[in-house]
Amino acid sequence: MAKKPVFTFESNLDKITDKIQEVPEKVLNVIGQNIVKEVKLNVPKRTGRLKKSLGYWARKYEKDLQIGFKIFYAPFVFNHDDPIKPVVVKNAQLIADMIKKAIDEIGKKGEN
């Protein structure tokens, strides 16, 4: 009698989970880029390096997005008025839609 062939199964679950994790990070990067770009338009020109210090950080492990100024004197230039908040409030619906689409993409990848 001939021997039956032995089949092996190789899991690629670790590769799939890595790809799924990339989607939210990409969305957070796009959101951060667009918010920073719009806030920089409202920053006064004659404020030293304030405009260049504005940045965003899409943190991988904490899975969040931080937007802010790297220079300590930013609150004093703006007289403690936050220039970032109005931009975020204005674009809140767009941000929510982008996050919803990213979650939907994760759901589609999980079904395959």
C-alpha positions as CSV (number, residue, x, y, z in Angstrom):
1,M,0.0,0.0,0.0
2,A,1.2,3.5,-0.8
3,K,1.6,6.0,2.0
4,K,-0.8,8.9,2.2
5,P,0.9,12.3,1.7
6,V,1.4,14.2,4.9
7,F,-0.1,17.7,4.8
8,T,1.3,20.5,7.0
9,F,-0.4,23.7,8.0
10,E,1.6,26.8,8.3
11,S,-0.1,29.7,10.1
12,N,0.3,33.3,8.9
13,L,-1.8,34.8,11.6
14,D,1.1,36.9,12.9
15,K,1.5,38.6,9.4
16,I,-2.3,39.3,9.2
17,T,-2.4,40.9,12.6
18,D,0.5,43.1,11.7
19,K,-1.3,44.3,8.6
20,I,-4.5,44.9,10.6
21,Q,-2.5,47.0,13.1
22,E,-1.1,49.2,10.3
23,V,-4.5,50.5,9.2
24,P,-5.3,52.5,12.3
25,E,-1.8,53.9,12.4
26,K,-2.0,55.1,8.8
27,V,-5.3,56.7,9.5
28,L,-4.0,58.5,12.6
29,N,-1.0,59.7,10.5
30,V,-3.3,61.2,7.8
31,I,-5.5,62.9,10.4
32,G,-2.4,64.3,12.2
33,Q,-0.9,65.6,8.9
34,N,-4.1,67.4,7.9
35,I,-4.8,68.9,11.3
36,V,-1.2,70.2,11.6
37,K,-1.4,71.6,8.1
38,E,-4.6,73.5,8.8
39,V,-3.4,74.8,12.2
40,K,-0.2,76.1,10.7
41,L,-2.2,78.4,8.5
42,N,-3.6,80.1,11.7
43,V,-0.3,80.5,13.5
44,P,1.1,84.0,13.4
45,K,4.2,84.4,11.2
46,R,6.3,86.4,13.6
47,T,6.4,84.0,16.5
48,G,9.9,82.6,16.2
49,R,10.1,78.9,15.7
50,L,6.6,78.3,16.9
51,K,5.2,77.3,13.5
52,K,8.0,74.8,12.9
53,S,7.6,73.3,16.3
54,L,4.0,72.2,15.7
55,G,3.8,68.5,15.2
56,Y,1.8,65.3,15.6
57,W,2.7,61.9,17.1
58,A,0.7,58.8,16.2
59,R,1.9,56.6,19.0
60,K,2.1,52.9,18.1
61,Y,1.8,51.3,21.5
62,E,-0.7,53.7,23.1
63,K,-2.7,53.7,19.9
64,D,-3.5,57.4,20.0
65,L,-2.7,60.7,18.3
66,Q,-1.1,63.7,20.0
67,I,-0.9,67.1,18.4
68,G,1.0,70.0,19.9
69,F,3.9,72.4,20.0
70,K,7.4,71.3,21.1
71,I,8.3,74.8,22.3
72,F,7.4,75.7,25.9
73,Y,6.3,79.3,25.2
74,A,3.5,78.4,22.8
75,P,0.7,79.0,25.4
76,F,2.1,82.5,26.1
77,V,2.1,83.5,22.4
78,F,-1.5,82.4,22.0
79,N,-2.5,84.0,25.4
80,H,-3.6,80.5,26.6
81,D,-6.1,80.1,23.7
82,D,-5.7,76.7,22.0
83,P,-5.3,77.1,18.2
84,I,-5.7,73.3,17.7
85,K,-9.1,72.8,19.3
86,P,-11.2,74.9,16.8
87,V,-9.6,73.0,13.9
88,V,-10.4,69.6,15.5
89,V,-13.9,70.7,16.3
90,K,-14.5,71.9,12.8
91,N,-13.3,68.6,11.3
92,A,-14.7,66.3,13.9
93,Q,-17.2,64.7,11.5
94,L,-14.5,64.1,8.9
95,I,-12.2,62.6,11.5
96,A,-15.0,60.3,12.8
97,D,-15.7,59.1,9.2
98,M,-12.0,58.3,8.6
99,I,-11.8,56.3,11.8
100,K,-15.1,54.5,10.9
101,K,-13.7,53.6,7.5
102,A,-10.5,52.2,9.0
103,I,-12.5,50.1,11.4
104,D,-14.6,48.8,8.5
105,E,-11.4,47.9,6.6
106,I,-10.2,45.9,9.7
107,G,-13.6,44.1,9.7
108,K,-13.3,43.2,6.0
109,K,-9.8,41.9,6.5
110,G,-10.9,39.8,9.4
111,E,-13.7,38.1,7.4
112,N,-11.3,37.0,4.6
